[in-house]
Amino acid sequence: MPDSRRVPTASPPISTPATASTVRSVGLLLTLVLGSLSALAPLSMDMYLPSLPGITTGLHTSDALVQLTLTACLVGLALGQLVAGPLSDTLGRRRPLLVGMVLYVLSTACCALAVDVRVLIGCRVVQGLSGAAGIVISRAVVRDLFDGLAAARFASSLMLVSGSAPLLAPILGGQLLRITSWRGVFGVLAVLGVVILVTSALLVHETLPPARRRSGGLRDTLRTMRALLADRLFSAYLLTVSFGYGALFAFIAGSPYVVQEVYHGSAQRYSLLFALVEAGLVGLSQLTGRRLLGRLPSHRIQLGGAVLLALSGLALVLMAATHRGGLAAITVGLFLMAAGLGVLSPPSSALALQRAPHAAGTASALLGTMQFLTGAIAPALVGLGGHDSALPMTTVILGMGVAALASFVLLARPWQAVPDPLRG
């Protein structure tokens, strides 16, 4: 089988052919750098999660307003990708990325200094808007360099880096709370932002040559988005993975209160539970990308992940409603939920980007925006149910899982035979 990867040399120009050894070294470099870029914005949510009750106390405000700091970041991440993605199709990948990283560092420092919850909410919006550049542009770079199965497997490797950081983030956040306040957590995030900014400036070269850039402006961008959304298969992959991430964000928003207030666990116990759930996401994404893709039909893999996601949501609701099994049973259900998303995500994301080789930045923006918009809705829905029970969180997880499964079945129509670009 011919190699479908288009891999650059260690320095520009990107289009120069590479030797096998250079392919391996550049692949490792891209995995580390792009993984760090795509992980920074999720870190901005996950590391401060154990601090939510402390922020409520420290700023003398309500749980509902503090919950909005999470929603604000998610909205910023969603809208920021709609800006950064098309800009990267027009200006290239490097410049929008570096500008976004500078703004991220400044907004994160402002979060650490906020003296009012409304100021914190505003800073979190800007933090999300700027941090979105790393997520959307890292995906676009992968699509610039790889095709088909190679792109899916590289994206899976990327998730190993980007997923490991959020796995450790709540543990780090919980430990930081032993020696500092929630302000110190944001201070650490600002320092991490500086490190990643410097690394990106030194190591990330341009992957989109001027000849491949789009120049039609806003009208062309909107026309491209409309064409992508009219593509039934693109919409199937987009909605399926987005609702899957909605279930994950329902867990992210509700679990600090479920663990610490409903089951009376410590911040450290919560951080360990979060790490276990994240391990399910990362572990199954690696199994899917390295072992299943290319051997099994992509639609069969996606369907299995969506079914597992919906069934785990149903089990969680039953456990929360009947109060059976306690925190241990809830943990198992959450692990299976994350595992379903880990199976579902790699093929769905890769196939969605495969539908738009001419506008990878715009397609990546739609993919990320929908994921984070769904993620922004999920915490609000969880918050409406209150924090005195696990039922609101588990109900939203079930709803998102069912929506993911229904979107895939109705739009992808997995019973129909279609060409599978991830097999070959």
C-alpha positions as CSV (number, residue, x, y, z in Angstrom):
1,M,0.0,0.0,0.0
2,P,1.5,3.4,-0.8
3,D,2.3,5.7,2.1
4,S,-0.5,8.3,2.2
5,R,1.4,10.7,4.5
6,R,2.7,14.0,3.3
7,V,5.4,14.7,5.9
8,P,7.7,17.8,6.0
9,T,11.4,18.0,6.6
10,A,12.5,19.2,10.0
11,S,12.5,22.8,8.7
12,P,10.7,24.6,5.9
13,P,9.8,24.3,3.1
14,I,7.1,21.9,4.2
15,S,6.6,20.3,0.8
16,T,10.2,18.9,0.6
17,P,10.2,15.0,0.7
18,A,11.5,13.5,3.9
19,T,13.5,10.3,4.6
20,A,12.1,7.6,6.8
21,S,14.1,8.7,9.8
22,T,13.0,12.2,9.3
23,V,9.4,11.1,9.2
24,R,9.8,9.4,12.5
25,S,11.5,12.3,14.2
26,V,9.2,15.0,12.8
27,G,6.2,12.8,13.8
28,L,7.4,12.7,17.4
29,L,8.1,16.4,17.4
30,L,4.6,17.2,15.9
31,T,3.0,14.9,18.4
32,L,4.6,16.6,21.4
33,V,4.1,20.2,20.2
34,L,0.7,19.9,18.7
35,G,-0.5,17.8,21.6
36,S,0.6,20.5,24.0
37,L,-1.2,23.1,22.0
38,S,-4.4,21.2,21.8
39,A,-4.2,20.3,25.5
40,L,-3.7,23.8,26.9
41,A,-7.3,24.9,26.6
42,P,-8.7,21.7,28.2
43,L,-6.2,22.2,30.9
44,S,-7.7,25.6,31.5
45,M,-10.9,23.8,32.5
46,D,-9.7,20.7,34.2
47,M,-6.9,22.0,36.4
48,Y,-9.2,24.5,38.2
49,L,-12.2,22.2,38.7
50,P,-11.2,21.2,42.3
51,S,-11.1,24.9,43.0
52,L,-14.8,25.6,42.1
53,P,-16.1,25.4,45.7
54,G,-13.1,27.6,46.8
55,I,-13.9,30.2,44.2
56,T,-17.5,30.4,45.4
57,T,-16.2,31.1,48.9
58,G,-13.3,33.3,48.0
59,L,-15.4,35.6,45.7
60,H,-18.4,35.5,48.1
61,T,-20.7,34.4,45.3
62,S,-23.1,31.6,44.3
63,D,-22.4,28.2,42.9
64,A,-24.5,29.1,39.8
65,L,-22.2,32.1,38.9
66,V,-19.1,30.1,39.5
67,Q,-20.5,27.4,37.2
68,L,-20.7,30.2,34.5
69,T,-16.9,30.5,34.6
70,L,-16.8,27.0,33.0
71,T,-19.6,27.8,30.5
72,A,-17.8,31.1,29.6
73,C,-14.6,29.3,28.8
74,L,-16.5,26.8,26.7
75,V,-18.3,29.5,24.7
76,G,-15.0,31.2,24.1
77,L,-13.5,28.0,22.9
78,A,-16.4,27.4,20.5
79,L,-16.5,30.9,19.0
80,G,-12.7,31.3,18.9
81,Q,-12.4,28.3,16.7
82,L,-14.8,29.9,14.2
83,V,-12.3,32.8,13.9
84,A,-9.0,31.0,14.2
85,G,-9.8,28.2,11.8
86,P,-10.8,30.2,8.7
87,L,-8.0,32.7,9.5
88,S,-5.5,29.9,9.3
89,D,-6.9,28.9,5.9
90,T,-6.3,32.5,4.7
91,L,-3.1,33.6,6.6
92,G,-1.4,30.2,7.2
93,R,-1.2,28.3,10.4
94,R,1.7,30.0,12.3
95,R,0.6,33.6,12.7
96,P,-2.9,33.0,14.1
97,L,-1.5,30.4,16.4
98,L,1.2,32.7,18.0
99,V,-1.2,35.6,18.4
100,G,-3.7,33.3,20.1
101,M,-1.1,32.1,22.5
102,V,0.0,35.6,23.5
103,L,-3.6,36.5,24.2
104,Y,-4.1,33.3,26.2
105,V,-1.2,34.1,28.5
106,L,-2.5,37.6,29.2
107,S,-6.1,36.5,29.8
108,T,-5.0,33.7,32.1
109,A,-3.0,36.2,34.2
110,C,-6.1,38.4,34.4
111,C,-8.1,35.4,35.7
112,A,-5.6,35.0,38.6
113,L,-6.0,38.7,39.5
114,A,-9.9,38.9,39.3
115,V,-11.6,40.3,42.3
116,D,-15.1,39.8,41.2
117,V,-16.8,36.8,39.7
118,R,-18.1,38.8,36.8
119,V,-14.6,39.9,36.0
120,L,-13.5,36.3,36.2
121,I,-16.3,35.2,33.8
122,G,-15.2,37.9,31.3
123,C,-11.5,36.8,31.5
124,R,-12.6,33.2,31.0
125,V,-14.4,34.1,27.8
126,V,-11.2,35.7,26.4
127,Q,-9.1,32.8,27.7
128,G,-11.3,30.4,25.7
129,L,-11.4,32.6,22.6
130,S,-7.6,32.7,22.5
131,G,-6.9,29.2,23.6
132,A,-9.1,27.9,20.8
133,A,-6.3,28.7,18.3
134,G,-4.2,25.8,19.6
135,I,-7.0,23.3,19.3
136,V,-8.3,24.2,15.8
137,I,-4.9,24.9,14.2
138,S,-3.3,21.7,15.6
139,R,-6.0,19.7,13.9
140,A,-5.6,21.6,10.7
141,V,-1.9,21.0,10.7
142,V,-2.5,17.2,11.0
143,R,-4.8,17.4,7.9
144,D,-2.2,19.5,6.0
145,L,0.4,16.7,6.5
146,F,-1.5,13.4,6.6
147,D,-4.3,11.7,4.7
148,G,-6.8,8.9,5.5
149,L,-5.7,6.2,8.0
150,A,-2.3,7.9,8.6
151,A,-4.2,11.1,9.7
152,A,-6.5,9.1,12.0
153,R,-3.6,7.3,13.6
154,F,-1.6,10.5,14.0
155,A,-4.6,12.2,15.6
156,S,-4.9,9.2,18.0
157,S,-1.2,9.7,18.9
158,L,-2.0,13.4,19.4
159,M,-4.7,12.5,21.8
160,L,-2.2,10.5,23.9
161,V,-0.4,13.8,24.6
162,S,-3.4,16.1,24.7
163,G,-5.4,13.6,26.8
164,S,-2.7,12.8,29.3
165,A,-2.4,16.4,30.4
166,P,-6.1,16.8,31.3
167,L,-5.8,13.3,33.0
168,L,-3.1,14.7,35.3
169,A,-4.6,18.3,35.6
170,P,-7.2,17.7,38.3
171,I,-4.6,15.8,40.4
172,L,-2.2,18.7,40.0
173,G,-5.0,21.1,40.7
174,G,-5.9,19.2,43.9
175,Q,-2.3,19.2,45.1
176,L,-1.8,22.9,44.3
177,L,-4.8,23.6,46.5
178,R,-2.7,22.3,49.4
179,I,-0.2,25.0,49.0
180,T,-2.0,27.8,47.3
181,S,-5.5,29.1,46.4
182,W,-7.4,29.0,43.1
183,R,-5.5,32.2,42.1
184,G,-2.3,30.1,42.2
185,V,-3.9,27.5,39.9
186,F,-4.4,30.2,37.2
187,G,-0.9,31.5,37.8
188,V,0.5,28.0,37.0
189,L,-1.6,27.9,33.9
190,A,-0.2,31.3,32.8
191,V,3.3,30.0,33.2
192,L,2.5,26.9,31.2
193,G,1.1,29.1,28.5
194,V,4.4,31.0,28.3
195,V,6.3,27.8,28.0
196,I,4.1,26.5,25.2
197,L,4.2,29.9,23.4
198,V,8.0,29.9,23.3
199,T,8.1,26.3,22.2
200,S,5.6,26.9,19.4
201,A,7.5,30.0,18.2
202,L,10.7,28.0,18.0
203,L,9.5,24.6,16.6
204,V,6.2,25.1,14.7
205,H,6.8,25.9,11.1
206,E,4.2,26.9,8.5
207,T,2.4,23.9,7.0
208,L,0.1,25.6,4.6
209,P,2.0,27.1,1.6
210,P,0.6,30.3,0.1
211,A,-0.5,28.4,-3.1
212,R,-3.0,26.4,-1.0
213,R,-4.5,29.3,1.0
214,R,-8.0,30.6,0.5
215,S,-8.5,34.3,-0.3
216,G,-12.3,34.7,-0.7
217,G,-12.8,36.5,2.7
218,L,-15.8,36.1,4.9
219,R,-18.2,35.3,2.1
220,D,-16.1,32.4,0.9
221,T,-15.8,31.1,4.5
222,L,-19.5,31.2,5.0
223,R,-20.1,29.5,1.7
224,T,-17.6,26.7,2.6
225,M,-19.2,26.2,6.0
226,R,-22.7,26.0,4.4
227,A,-21.4,23.4,1.9
228,L,-19.8,21.3,4.7
229,L,-22.9,21.3,6.8
230,A,-25.0,20.3,3.8
231,D,-22.8,17.2,3.4
232,R,-24.8,14.5,5.1
233,L,-21.7,12.4,6.2
234,F,-19.8,15.4,7.5
235,S,-22.8,16.4,9.6
236,A,-23.1,12.9,10.8
237,Y,-19.6,12.8,12.1
238,L,-19.8,16.3,13.4
239,L,-23.0,15.8,15.5
240,T,-22.0,12.3,16.7
241,V,-18.7,13.4,18.2
242,S,-20.1,16.7,19.4
243,F,-22.9,15.1,21.4
244,G,-20.3,12.6,22.7
245,Y,-18.2,15.5,24.1
246,G,-21.4,17.0,25.5
247,A,-21.6,13.9,27.7
248,L,-18.0,14.4,28.8
249,F,-18.6,18.0,29.6
250,A,-21.7,17.1,31.7
251,F,-19.3,14.9,33.7
252,I,-16.7,17.7,33.9
253,A,-19.3,20.3,35.2
254,G,-21.2,18.0,37.6
255,S,-18.6,15.7,39.0
256,P,-16.9,18.2,41.5
257,Y,-20.2,18.7,43.3
258,V,-21.3,15.1,43.0
259,V,-18.0,13.8,44.5
260,Q,-17.4,16.5,47.1
261,E,-21.0,17.4,48.1
262,V,-23.2,14.4,47.3
263,Y,-20.7,11.7,48.2
264,H,-18.6,13.8,50.6
265,G,-15.3,13.0,49.0
266,S,-12.2,15.2,49.2
267,A,-10.7,17.3,46.4
268,Q,-8.0,14.7,46.1
269,R,-10.5,11.9,45.8
270,Y,-12.3,13.8,43.1
271,S,-9.0,14.4,41.2
272,L,-8.3,10.6,41.3
273,L,-11.8,9.8,39.9
274,F,-11.3,12.4,37.2
275,A,-8.0,10.8,36.2
276,L,-9.5,7.4,36.0
277,V,-12.3,8.6,33.8
278,E,-9.8,10.5,31.6
279,A,-7.7,7.3,31.4
280,G,-10.7,5.5,29.8
281,L,-11.0,8.2,27.2
282,V,-7.2,8.2,26.3
283,G,-6.8,4.4,26.6
284,L,-9.7,3.5,24.3
285,S,-8.7,6.2,21.8
286,Q,-5.2,4.7,21.6
287,L,-6.7,1.2,21.2
288,T,-9.0,2.5,18.5
289,G,-6.4,4.4,16.6
290,R,-3.6,1.8,16.7
291,R,-5.5,-1.5,16.7
292,L,-9.0,-1.1,15.3
293,L,-8.8,1.5,12.6
294,G,-7.7,0.0,9.3
295,R,-8.8,-3.5,10.4
296,L,-12.5,-3.0,11.1
297,P,-15.0,-0.8,9.1
298,S,-14.9,2.7,10.5
299,H,-18.7,2.9,10.8
300,R,-18.8,-0.3,12.8
301,I,-16.3,1.2,15.2
302,Q,-18.3,4.4,15.5
303,L,-21.5,2.6,16.1
304,G,-20.0,0.5,18.9
305,G,-18.7,3.6,20.6
306,A,-22.0,5.4,20.3
307,V,-23.9,2.4,21.7
308,L,-21.5,2.1,24.7
309,L,-21.9,5.8,25.3
310,A,-25.7,5.6,25.4
311,L,-25.8,2.4,27.5
312,S,-23.4,3.8,30.1
313,G,-25.6,6.9,30.4
314,L,-28.6,4.7,31.0
315,A,-26.7,2.7,33.7
316,L,-25.6,6.0,35.4
317,V,-29.2,7.3,35.6
318,L,-30.4,4.0,37.1
319,M,-27.6,4.1,39.7
320,A,-28.2,7.7,40.6
321,A,-32.0,7.3,40.8
322,T,-31.9,4.1,43.0
323,H,-28.8,5.1,45.1
324,R,-27.2,1.7,44.4
325,G,-23.5,1.1,44.4
326,G,-22.4,4.5,45.7
327,L,-19.5,6.4,44.3
328,A,-17.7,3.3,43.2
329,A,-20.5,2.3,40.9
330,I,-20.8,5.8,39.5
331,T,-17.1,5.8,38.8
332,V,-17.4,2.6,36.7
333,G,-20.3,4.1,34.7
334,L,-18.3,7.2,34.1
335,F,-15.3,5.2,33.0
336,L,-17.4,3.3,30.4
337,M,-18.9,6.6,29.2
338,A,-15.4,8.0,28.5
339,A,-14.4,4.7,26.9
340,G,-17.3,5.0,24.5
341,L,-16.2,8.5,23.5
342,G,-12.6,7.2,23.2
343,V,-13.8,4.6,20.6
344,L,-16.1,7.1,18.8
345,S,-13.8,10.2,18.6
346,P,-10.8,9.2,16.5
347,P,-12.7,7.9,13.4
348,S,-15.4,10.5,13.6
349,S,-12.9,13.4,13.7
350,A,-10.7,12.0,11.0
351,L,-13.6,11.2,8.7
352,A,-15.0,14.7,9.1
353,L,-11.7,16.3,8.2
354,Q,-11.3,13.9,5.3
355,R,-14.4,15.4,3.8
356,A,-12.7,18.8,3.5
357,P,-9.1,18.6,2.2
358,H,-9.6,22.0,0.6
359,A,-10.5,23.8,3.8
360,A,-9.0,21.9,6.8
361,G,-9.0,25.0,9.0
362,T,-12.7,25.7,8.4
363,A,-13.7,22.1,8.8
364,S,-11.7,21.9,12.0
365,A,-13.4,25.1,13.3
366,L,-16.8,23.6,12.7
367,L,-15.8,20.4,14.4
368,G,-14.4,22.1,17.4
369,T,-17.1,24.8,17.7
370,M,-19.9,22.3,17.7
371,Q,-18.1,20.2,20.3
372,F,-17.6,23.1,22.7
373,L,-21.1,24.6,22.1
374,T,-22.5,21.3,23.1
375,G,-20.1,21.3,25.9
376,A,-21.3,24.8,27.0
377,I,-24.9,23.7,27.0
378,A,-24.2,20.6,29.1
379,P,-23.0,22.4,32.3
380,A,-25.9,24.8,32.1
381,L,-28.3,21.8,31.9
382,V,-26.6,20.1,34.8
383,G,-26.7,23.3,36.9
384,L,-30.5,23.7,36.4
385,G,-31.0,20.4,38.3
386,G,-29.0,21.6,41.3
387,H,-26.1,19.9,43.1
388,D,-27.8,17.9,45.8
389,S,-28.0,14.7,43.7
390,A,-26.1,12.9,41.0
391,L,-29.3,12.6,38.9
392,P,-28.9,15.9,36.9
393,M,-25.4,15.1,35.8
394,T,-26.3,11.5,34.8
395,T,-29.5,12.5,33.0
396,V,-27.6,15.0,30.8
397,I,-25.0,12.3,30.1
398,L,-27.8,9.9,29.0
399,G,-29.4,12.6,26.8
400,M,-26.1,13.4,25.1
401,G,-25.4,9.7,24.5
402,V,-28.7,9.0,23.0
403,A,-28.4,12.1,20.8
404,A,-25.0,10.9,19.6
405,L,-26.3,7.4,18.7
406,A,-29.4,8.8,17.0
407,S,-27.3,11.3,14.9
408,F,-25.0,8.6,13.7
409,V,-27.7,6.1,12.9
410,L,-30.0,8.6,11.1
411,L,-27.3,10.5,9.1
412,A,-24.4,8.1,8.6
413,R,-26.7,5.2,7.9
414,P,-24.2,2.5,8.8
415,W,-26.1,-0.2,7.1
416,Q,-25.3,1.3,3.7
417,A,-22.0,0.4,2.0
418,V,-19.8,3.5,1.5
419,P,-16.1,3.9,0.7
420,D,-14.0,3.8,3.9
421,P,-11.0,6.1,3.6
422,L,-9.6,4.9,6.9
423,R,-9.1,1.3,5.5
424,G,-6.7,0.5,2.8
